[in-house]
Amino acid sequence: MNSKKNISCHSPIAIAMAVLLGLLSTSCGLFGSDDDRIPEITSVRYMHPDTAAVRQLEQLGPGEIFVIQGNNLDRVEAVFFNGVGASFNPVFVTKTNMIITVPDINFMELDPESDEMNTIKVVSDKGEFVFDFPIVPPPPSLSHLTREFGQAGDQIRLYGQSLFLILDVRFPGGISAADFTPSDNGSWVDLVVPDGVTEGGAITVETVNEEVATPPSSPFNDYTGMLNDFDDVNNYEWGALVSDDPDLFPGSIGSYGYMQTGNITPGNWAWWEDTRSVNLVSLRWMEEEHLDDPLQDWALKFDIYIKDPLAYGTFLIRIHDDWDYIARYEPWEDTGGAYTTDGWVTVTIPLSMFRTDNGYGQSAASIRDLHTPDESMGIMFVNDNEGEDDLVESLLVAFDHMRIVRIAD
């Protein structure tokens, strides 16, 4: 006689199986549809698996492509980086992997103290998951200052890239800026010089992810290579007027030289008249050990304040009296119209810009070719325009801090 063993619904085995089935049916959809599952991020990695194997991904920035790893990623409807939405292609999404690009992020609009900072959030119709991970701007860099000399209360602009989420700006001596205002695109930051800056050197910017300093080519209040400042280093001989009046040229530091004249007709080359030149005494401006350095490694720098608009003429800069090599400074040629400066600015003239034929010819082959034991350096204004309407009606320009400096980093 055949017999069949039946399991009673009240037996311990049946009860255990029923409980297990119930748990599985209500937990994360393991037994059934995945529709009830919330996406989860477990890790992130580089796009190329070989790279991921040897180097851990530590932070991400705008434009970077990487892989999110986790569970139920195919259910994701939206992704956010620091609260900023990102687009993604479903073709590159599986249940456990998502290839995605960090979106453009305007870090100036973000609150560094927000809970959304340094997070990746995935969202589905069933919920969201937040993964803590550094989402930072590209590394910052600094290039130059609008003005390399200043005193307490002066405003200067520092140029660079990725100047976002700035925590502090420190002047030489570790003194924090009295105030600073970054640009929206991270390309510059306006600074107010604080009290107590007595040293020369680099300005340091501290951001949320890195600290960076101005390059050696653009220091602040550094008197290295100074030829003339009309004060402590005074090699001025003749030509321009000299004053220490801060009302005439606001922001001036001590004494300065200035040209003040007008009605300079087309073709007027009489730079020696009417305060139209700054002439230094004969002096040695380069040490023997640097005479064989590349021309582009060194520059003449000076601070200038062009108060009345200029649209014609040229500042000719001579190294010495023989006029073999001349540099031309005429910024209005680039603007295509009348030009003024916004207060004092620093001008950089690489030595490679000193050329034959009144600045139009060939550069010198070396610094040694430019150099003589005693240099008589000068800046001269001429109206070399020939058009009958090219009259320079007013010339009001100040100069200070003439120096020869190394600009190669």
Residue, then its C-alpha position, 0 to 999 in steps of 0.5 A: m500500500n502506497s503511503k504519502k507523508n503530509i506536513s500539517c499547516h500547524s507543524p513547526i516546519a510549515i510555520a518556519m517556511a511561511v515566516l521565511l517566505g513572508l520576510l523574503s516577499t517584504s524585504c528589498g524585493l529579493f523574492g519578486s520585483d525590484d520595483d520597490r528597491i531604493p538605489e544605493i551607492t556603495s563606491v565610486r571608481y575610475m572609468h578604466p578598471d586597471t586604473a581603479a586597481v592601482r589608484q583609489l579615486e579620492q575626489l571629483g570635479p566638474g567634467e570628470i567621467f567616472v563610475i558609480q557602483g552600487n545596487n538598483l542603479d537602473r532605477v535611478e531617475a536623477v543624480f545630484f552632485n553638491g545639489v546640482g543635477a547631472s544628466f546621464n545616458p541610460v545606455f551606460v547604466t546597469k543595476t550595479n554600475m553607472i557611468i556619469t560625468v560630473p556637471d558644470i558647477n558654479f561653486m560661487e553659488l554654493d554654501p560651503e556649510s550646506d549639507e549637500m556639499n561633498t555629496i552624490k545623491v541618487v533619486s528614484d520614485k521609491g526614495e533617495f540615497v546620499f553618498d558622502f564624497p568630495i566634489v571639489p573645484p579644479p585645483p586653483s592657480l594664481s598668475h599675477l597681480t594688477r599692482e605689485f605694490g600697495q599699502a593698507g586700504d588699497q584694492i588690488r586684483l589677483y588673477g588666476q583660475s578656479l578661485f572658488l570657495i576661498l577660506d582665507v587670503r594671506f599677504p606676506g607675513g601671514i596677515s589675512a586680507a582685510d576683505f576679498t571678493p571673488s569673481d563668479n567664474g573663479s578667474w580673479v579675486d579683489l583684495v583689500v590690503p590689510d594693516g601691518v604688511t611690512e614684508g615682501g613676498a607671495i600672497t597665499v590663497e587658501t581654498v576648501n581643497e588646496e592652498v596656492a601662492t602667487p608665482p615668484s614672477s608676481p610678488f607683492n611689495d618686493y624691492t628685489g631689482m629696484l632701479n628707482d622708486f623716487d624715495d629710498v631707491n632714487n636714481y631719477e635724474w631729469g624729465a618728469l615732475v616729482s610729487d608725493d601728493p596722494d590726491l593727484f594720483p590716489g593710491s600712490i606710495g611716497s613720491y612718484g614721477y609724472m608727465q603733465t602736458g598736452n596738445i602734442t601734435p602728430g609726428n612730435w618726437a620731442w620727448w625731452e620737452d614738457t616733462r615727457s620723459v623719466n630718465l635715470v642716472s647711469l647705473r648697472w641693472m644686471e649682475e654679470e652672472h645673469l647676462d647669459d640667461p634667456l631674454q624671456d626670463w627677465a623683464l622691466k617692470f614699473d607701476i603706471y597710472i594713466k589718468d587722462p585717456l590716451a588714444y595716440g602716441t607711444f611710450l618708448i623705453r630705452i635700455h641705454d642712450d645708444w637707442d640700439y634696442i627700444a621697447r614700445y608700450e602702447p596699450w590703447e592699440d589693443t583696446g582700439g580706443a582711448y585708454t586709462t588705467d583703473g588706478w595704479v597697475t603694474v606693467t611687465i615688459p619682457l627683455s625680449m620686447f626690446r627690439t631694433d628699429n624703434g621697437y619694430g625690428q629684431s630682439a636682441a640675441s641675449i641679455r649680454d647684447l642689451h647690457t653695457p656697464d652703465e645703463s641710462m634707462g628712460i621712458m619717453f612719450v612721443n606722438d608717432n602717429e601721422g594722421e592729421d587728427d591724431l592730436v594728444e590733447s592731454l598727457l597726465v601719467a605717473f610712474d613708480h617702482m621701476r625695476i628689473v626682475r626675473i619672471a621665469d618660475 
